[in-house]
Amino acid sequence: MKQEAVAVKPIRSLKDALDRCQALGMRLSRQRRLILELLWDVPDHLCARDIYDRLSRAGKEIGYTSVYQNLEALSSQGIIECIERSDGRLYGNISDSHSHVNCLDTQQIVDVFIELPPEVIAKVEEQTGIRITDYRIDFYGYQGETDAENGEEVADTQLSESLESETSISEVLSEEVSIAS
């Protein structure tokens, strides 16, 4: 029996996150609110230790175990994002489908919303025999790279400018999509 995914309103604000907690019957403790507020105030993806340290420095009394347990509860319910890395888990405020740009210099992760052209999705489905219902793309690169052609340093703003440009993703993607086996 096929089971279709139920469309759930994306969590795009602190209010959405608090509403989702209430809708799921989760208790909105002071600690849980502090964690959610911090994640929505900070654009970075943070580990449990960083969250604990930032809250402690801000004078918020919260135990490390409480931080960890709340992060696990929130991520298991899809209210926040948990990214598994070789050096531990990172948490972010966006839990619905999105992609990441990973800076290999700074270890920063930037959230981006990319929509693939239907032709690319159709090609993947054709090659795999699997109906695509969702996807996430991870991009990797370096900040401040040197442009080999003219020796100038690429501006740090290039990433944000390219993400805001009007060039469609279909213009960027090659016509061949190959699936690694």
LOFILO-925069 format. One record per residue: residue in three letters; z, y, x of N, C-alpha, C, O in turn. Coordinates in steps of 0.1 Angstrom, whole numbers, padded with zeros to 4 digits, always signed. Layout:
ALAZYXZYXZYXZYX
...
//
This chain:
MET+0000-0012+0008+0000+0000+0000+0000+0012+0009+0009+0014+0018
LYS-0010+0021+0007-0010+0034+0014+0000+0044+0009+0001+0045-0004
GLN+0006+0051+0017+0016+0061+0013+0011+0074+0019+0010+0076+0031
GLU+0008+0084+0010+0004+0097+0014+0015+0105+0018+0026+0104+0012
ALA+0013+0114+0028+0024+0123+0032+0026+0133+0022+0017+0139+0016
VAL+0039+0136+0019+0042+0146+0010+0042+0160+0017+0048+0161+0027
ALA+0035+0169+0011+0034+0183+0017+0048+0190+0016+0053+0191+0005
VAL+0053+0194+0027+0066+0201+0027+0063+0215+0033+0055+0217+0042
LYS+0069+0225+0027+0067+0239+0031+0071+0240+0046+0082+0236+0050
PRO+0062+0246+0054+0066+0247+0068+0078+0256+0070+0081+0265+0062
ILE+0086+0254+0080+0097+0262+0084+0093+0272+0094+0090+0269+0105
ARG+0092+0285+0089+0087+0295+0098+0097+0307+0100+0093+0317+0105
SER+0109+0305+0095+0119+0315+0096+0133+0309+0096+0134+0298+0092
LEU+0143+0317+0100+0157+0312+0099+0160+0309+0085+0167+0299+0082
LYS+0156+0318+0076+0159+0315+0061+0153+0302+0057+0159+0295+0049
ASP+0140+0299+0061+0134+0286+0057+0142+0275+0063+0144+0265+0056
ALA+0147+0276+0075+0155+0265+0081+0169+0263+0073+0172+0252+0070
LEU+0175+0274+0070+0188+0273+0062+0185+0267+0048+0193+0259+0043
ASP+0174+0272+0042+0171+0266+0029+0168+0251+0029+0172+0244+0021
ARG+0161+0247+0040+0158+0233+0042+0171+0225+0043+0172+0214+0038
CYS+0180+0230+0051+0193+0223+0053+0200+0221+0039+0204+0211+0036
GLN+0200+0232+0031+0206+0231+0018+0199+0221+0009+0206+0214+0002
ALA+0186+0222+0009+0178+0213+0001+0180+0198+0005+0180+0189-0004
LEU+0183+0196+0018+0186+0182+0022+0201+0178+0020+0205+0167+0023
GLY+0209+0187+0016+0223+0185+0014+0231+0185+0027+0242+0180+0028
MET+0225+0191+0037+0232+0192+0050+0243+0204+0049+0240+0214+0043
ARG+0254+0201+0054+0265+0211+0055+0261+0223+0065+0256+0220+0076
LEU+0262+0235+0061+0258+0246+0069+0271+0252+0076+0276+0262+0072
SER+0276+0244+0085+0288+0248+0093+0285+0260+0101+0274+0264+0103
ARG+0296+0267+0106+0295+0278+0114+0287+0275+0127+0278+0282+0131
GLN+0290+0263+0133+0283+0258+0145+0268+0256+0142+0260+0260+0151
ARG+0264+0250+0131+0250+0248+0128+0243+0261+0126+0232+0262+0131
ARG+0249+0270+0120+0243+0284+0118+0241+0291+0131+0231+0297+0133
LEU+0251+0290+0140+0250+0296+0153+0238+0291+0161+0230+0298+0167
ILE+0237+0278+0160+0226+0271+0168+0212+0275+0162+0203+0279+0169
LEU+0211+0275+0149+0198+0279+0142+0195+0294+0145+0184+0297+0148
GLU+0205+0302+0144+0203+0317+0147+0198+0318+0161+0189+0326+0164
LEU+0204+0311+0171+0200+0313+0185+0186+0308+0187+0178+0315+0193
LEU+0182+0296+0181+0169+0291+0182+0158+0301+0176+0147+0302+0181
TRP+0162+0308+0166+0153+0317+0160+0152+0331+0167+0143+0338+0166
ASP+0163+0334+0175+0163+0346+0182+0156+0345+0196+0152+0355+0201
VAL+0155+0333+0201+0150+0330+0214+0136+0323+0213+0135+0313+0206
PRO+0126+0329+0218+0113+0322+0217+0111+0310+0226+0101+0302+0224
ASP+0120+0308+0235+0119+0296+0244+0123+0283+0238+0131+0283+0228
HIS+0119+0272+0244+0124+0259+0241+0136+0257+0250+0135+0259+0262
LEU+0148+0253+0244+0160+0252+0252+0166+0238+0252+0164+0231+0242
CYS+0173+0235+0263+0180+0222+0263+0194+0224+0257+0198+0236+0255
ALA+0201+0214+0254+0214+0215+0248+0224+0223+0257+0231+0231+0252
ARG+0223+0221+0270+0232+0228+0279+0229+0243+0278+0238+0251+0278
ASP+0216+0247+0278+0213+0261+0277+0218+0268+0264+0222+0279+0264
ILE+0216+0260+0253+0221+0265+0240+0236+0267+0241+0241+0277+0237
TYR+0243+0257+0246+0258+0258+0248+0262+0270+0256+0270+0278+0253
ASP+0255+0272+0268+0258+0283+0277+0256+0296+0271+0264+0305+0272
ARG+0244+0298+0264+0241+0311+0258+0251+0314+0247+0256+0326+0245
LEU+0255+0304+0239+0265+0307+0228+0278+0310+0234+0285+0319+0229
SER+0282+0303+0244+0295+0306+0251+0295+0320+0257+0305+0327+0256
ARG+0285+0323+0264+0284+0337+0270+0284+0348+0259+0289+0359+0262
ALA+0280+0345+0247+0280+0354+0236+0294+0354+0229+0296+0362+0219
GLY+0303+0346+0235+0316+0346+0229+0318+0337+0217+0328+0338+0209
LYS+0308+0329+0214+0309+0320+0203+0316+0307+0207+0312+0300+0216
GLU+0327+0304+0200+0334+0292+0203+0327+0279+0197+0327+0278+0185
ILE+0322+0271+0206+0316+0259+0201+0316+0249+0213+0314+0253+0225
GLY+0319+0236+0210+0319+0226+0220+0306+0221+0223+0297+0221+0215
TYR+0304+0216+0236+0291+0210+0240+0288+0198+0231+0276+0197+0227
THR+0297+0190+0227+0295+0178+0219+0290+0182+0205+0281+0176+0199
SER+0296+0193+0200+0292+0199+0187+0277+0204+0187+0269+0202+0178
VAL+0274+0210+0199+0260+0215+0200+0250+0203+0200+0241+0203+0192
TYR+0253+0193+0208+0244+0181+0209+0243+0174+0195+0232+0171+0191
GLN+0254+0172+0189+0254+0165+0176+0246+0173+0165+0239+0167+0157
ASN+0248+0186+0165+0240+0194+0156+0226+0195+0159+0217+0194+0149
LEU+0222+0195+0171+0208+0195+0175+0201+0182+0171+0190+0181+0166
GLU+0209+0171+0173+0203+0158+0169+0202+0157+0154+0191+0152+0149
ALA+0211+0162+0146+0211+0162+0131+0199+0170+0126+0191+0166+0118
LEU+0198+0182+0132+0187+0192+0128+0173+0186+0131+0164+0187+0123
SER+0172+0181+0143+0159+0175+0147+0155+0163+0140+0144+0160+0136
SER+0165+0154+0137+0162+0142+0130+0158+0144+0115+0151+0136+0109
GLN+0162+0156+0110+0158+0160+0096+0145+0169+0096+0141+0173+0086
GLY+0139+0171+0108+0127+0179+0109+0129+0194+0107+0119+0201+0104
ILE+0141+0199+0109+0144+0213+0107+0141+0221+0120+0136+0232+0119
ILE+0143+0214+0131+0139+0220+0144+0131+0210+0152+0131+0198+0148
GLU+0124+0214+0162+0116+0206+0170+0124+0200+0182+0132+0208+0188
CYS+0122+0188+0186+0127+0182+0198+0116+0177+0206+0108+0169+0202
ILE+0115+0182+0219+0105+0177+0228+0111+0169+0239+0120+0173+0245
GLU+0106+0157+0240+0111+0148+0251+0104+0151+0264+0092+0150+0264
ARG+0112+0154+0274+0106+0157+0287+0113+0147+0297+0123+0141+0294
SER+0107+0146+0309+0113+0136+0318+0127+0141+0323+0135+0133+0327
ASP+0129+0154+0322+0142+0159+0326+0152+0162+0315+0162+0169+0316
GLY+0148+0157+0303+0157+0159+0291+0150+0164+0279+0138+0166+0279
ARG+0157+0166+0269+0152+0171+0256+0152+0186+0255+0162+0193+0260
LEU+0142+0192+0250+0141+0207+0247+0140+0209+0232+0134+0201+0225
TYR+0146+0219+0227+0146+0222+0213+0140+0235+0210+0142+0245+0217
GLY+0132+0236+0199+0126+0248+0195+0127+0250+0180+0131+0241+0173
ASN+0124+0262+0175+0126+0265+0161+0114+0260+0152+0116+0260+0140
ILE+0103+0258+0157+0091+0254+0148+0091+0239+0147+0090+0232+0157
SER+0092+0234+0135+0092+0220+0133+0079+0214+0126+0077+0202+0127
ASP+0071+0223+0121+0058+0218+0115+0048+0216+0126+0050+0220+0137
SER+0036+0211+0122+0026+0208+0132+0021+0220+0139+0017+0230+0133
HIS+0021+0219+0152+0016+0230+0161+0013+0223+0175+0017+0212+0177
SER+0007+0231+0183+0004+0226+0197+0012+0234+0207+0018+0244+0204
HIS+0011+0230+0219+0019+0236+0230+0010+0239+0242+0000+0232+0245
VAL+0012+0251+0248+0006+0254+0261+0018+0253+0271+0028+0260+0270
ASN+0017+0244+0280+0027+0241+0290+0024+0248+0303+0014+0244+0309
CYS+0032+0257+0308+0030+0264+0321+0036+0255+0331+0048+0253+0331
LEU+0028+0250+0341+0033+0242+0351+0040+0249+0362+0048+0243+0370
ASP+0039+0263+0363+0046+0271+0372+0060+0274+0368+0070+0271+0375
THR+0061+0278+0355+0074+0283+0350+0081+0273+0341+0093+0275+0338
GLN+0075+0262+0338+0080+0251+0329+0081+0257+0315+0087+0250+0306
GLN+0076+0269+0312+0076+0275+0298+0067+0267+0289+0056+0262+0293
ILE+0071+0266+0277+0063+0260+0266+0060+0271+0256+0069+0276+0250
VAL+0047+0273+0253+0043+0283+0243+0038+0276+0231+0029+0268+0232
ASP+0043+0280+0219+0038+0274+0207+0025+0281+0203+0025+0293+0203
VAL+0015+0273+0199+0003+0278+0194-0002+0270+0182+0001+0258+0181
PHE-0009+0277+0173-0014+0270+0161-0029+0269+0163-0036+0279+0163
ILE-0034+0257+0165-0048+0254+0167-0054+0245+0156-0047+0235+0153
GLU-0065+0249+0151-0071+0241+0140-0084+0236+0146-0094+0244+0149
LEU-0085+0223+0147-0098+0217+0153-0109+0217+0142-0106+0216+0130
PRO-0121+0219+0146-0132+0218+0137-0133+0205+0130-0130+0194+0137
PRO-0137+0204+0118-0138+0191+0110-0147+0181+0118-0145+0169+0117
GLU-0157+0186+0125-0166+0177+0132-0159+0169+0143-0162+0157+0145
VAL-0150+0176+0149-0142+0169+0160-0133+0159+0154-0132+0147+0159
ILE-0126+0162+0143-0117+0152+0137-0125+0140+0132-0121+0129+0133
ALA-0137+0143+0126-0146+0132+0121-0150+0123+0132-0151+0111+0130
LYS-0153+0129+0144-0157+0121+0155-0146+0112+0160-0148+0100+0163
VAL-0134+0117+0160-0122+0109+0164-0120+0098+0154-0118+0087+0158
GLU-0121+0101+0142-0120+0091+0131-0130+0080+0133-0128+0068+0131
GLU-0143+0084+0135-0154+0075+0137-0152+0066+0149-0154+0054+0148
GLN-0147+0071+0160-0145+0063+0172-0133+0054+0171-0133+0043+0178
THR-0123+0058+0163-0111+0050+0163-0109+0041+0150-0101+0032+0150
GLY-0116+0046+0140-0114+0039+0127-0101+0043+0120-0096+0036+0111
ILE-0095+0053+0125-0082+0058+0119-0084+0072+0113-0090+0081+0119
ARG-0079+0073+0100-0080+0086+0093-0069+0095+0099-0057+0092+0098
ILE-0073+0106+0104-0064+0116+0110-0058+0124+0099-0065+0130+0090
THR-0045+0125+0099-0037+0133+0089-0030+0144+0095-0026+0154+0088
ASP-0028+0144+0109-0021+0155+0116-0024+0153+0130-0028+0142+0135
TYR-0022+0164+0138-0024+0163+0153-0017+0174+0159-0013+0184+0154
ARG-0014+0171+0172-0008+0181+0181-0015+0180+0194-0018+0169+0199
ILE-0018+0192+0200-0025+0192+0213-0016+0198+0224-0009+0208+0221
ASP-0015+0192+0235-0008+0198+0246-0017+0202+0257-0025+0195+0262
PHE-0017+0215+0260-0025+0221+0270-0016+0223+0283-0004+0226+0281
TYR-0021+0222+0295-0013+0224+0307-0021+0234+0316-0033+0233+0317
GLY-0014+0242+0323-0020+0252+0332-0010+0259+0340+0002+0257+0339
TYR-0016+0268+0348-0008+0276+0358-0009+0291+0354-0019+0296+0349
GLN+0002+0298+0356+0002+0313+0354-0001+0319+0367+0004+0315+0378
GLY-0008+0331+0367-0011+0338+0379-0020+0331+0389-0019+0333+0401
GLU-0029+0322+0384-0039+0316+0392-0048+0326+0398-0050+0336+0392
THR-0055+0322+0409-0064+0331+0415-0078+0327+0411-0082+0315+0410
ASP-0086+0337+0407-0100+0335+0403-0108+0333+0416-0110+0342+0424
ALA-0113+0321+0418-0120+0317+0430-0132+0326+0433-0136+0328+0444
GLU-0139+0330+0422-0152+0337+0424-0150+0351+0430-0158+0355+0439
ASN-0140+0359+0426-0138+0372+0432-0125+0374+0438-0122+0385+0443
GLY-0116+0364+0440-0104+0364+0447-0093+0372+0440-0082+0374+0446
GLU-0095+0377+0428-0085+0384+0421-0075+0375+0413-0079+0364+0409
GLU-0063+0380+0412-0053+0372+0405-0056+0374+0390-0058+0385+0385
VAL-0055+0362+0383-0057+0363+0368-0044+0369+0362-0033+0365+0366
ALA-0046+0378+0353-0035+0385+0347-0026+0376+0339-0031+0366+0333
ASP-0013+0379+0339-0004+0371+0332-0006+0371+0317-0002+0362+0309
THR-0013+0382+0312-0016+0383+0298-0028+0375+0294-0031+0375+0282
GLN-0035+0369+0303-0047+0362+0299-0045+0351+0289-0053+0350+0280
LEU-0033+0344+0289-0030+0334+0280-0029+0340+0266-0036+0335+0256
SER-0021+0350+0264-0020+0356+0251-0033+0362+0246-0036+0361+0234
GLU-0041+0368+0255-0053+0374+0251-0063+0364+0246-0070+0365+0236
SER-0063+0352+0253-0073+0342+0250-0069+0335+0237-0078+0331+0229
LEU-0056+0335+0234-0052+0329+0221-0055+0338+0210-0056+0333+0198
GLU-0055+0351+0212-0058+0361+0202-0073+0364+0200-0077+0371+0191
SER-0081+0358+0209-0095+0362+0209-0102+0355+0196-0097+0346+0190
GLU-0114+0360+0193-0121+0356+0182-0130+0343+0184-0136+0339+0175
THR-0129+0339+0197-0137+0327+0200-0131+0315+0193-0119+0312+0194
SER-0140+0308+0185-0135+0296+0178-0133+0284+0187-0139+0283+0198
ILE-0124+0276+0183-0121+0264+0191-0134+0255+0192-0135+0248+0202
SER-0142+0255+0182-0154+0247+0182-0164+0252+0193-0171+0244+0199
GLU-0163+0265+0197-0172+0270+0208-0167+0265+0221-0174+0264+0231
VAL-0154+0263+0222-0147+0259+0234-0148+0244+0237-0150+0240+0248
LEU-0147+0236+0226-0148+0222+0228-0162+0217+0231-0172+0222+0225
SER-0163+0207+0239-0176+0201+0242-0180+0193+0230-0172+0189+0221
GLU-0193+0189+0229-0198+0182+0218-0193+0167+0218-0192+0161+0208
GLU-0190+0162+0230-0186+0148+0231-0171+0148+0231-0164+0155+0239
VAL-0165+0140+0222-0151+0137+0222-0149+0123+0226-0154+0114+0219
SER-0142+0120+0237-0140+0106+0240-0125+0103+0239-0116+0111+0242
ILE-0122+0091+0235-0109+0086+0233-0105+0077+0244-0112+0067+0247
ALA-0094+0080+0251-0089+0071+0261-0083+0059+0255-0076+0059+0246
SER-0087+0048+0261-0082+0035+0256-0070+0030+0264-0064+0020+0261
//
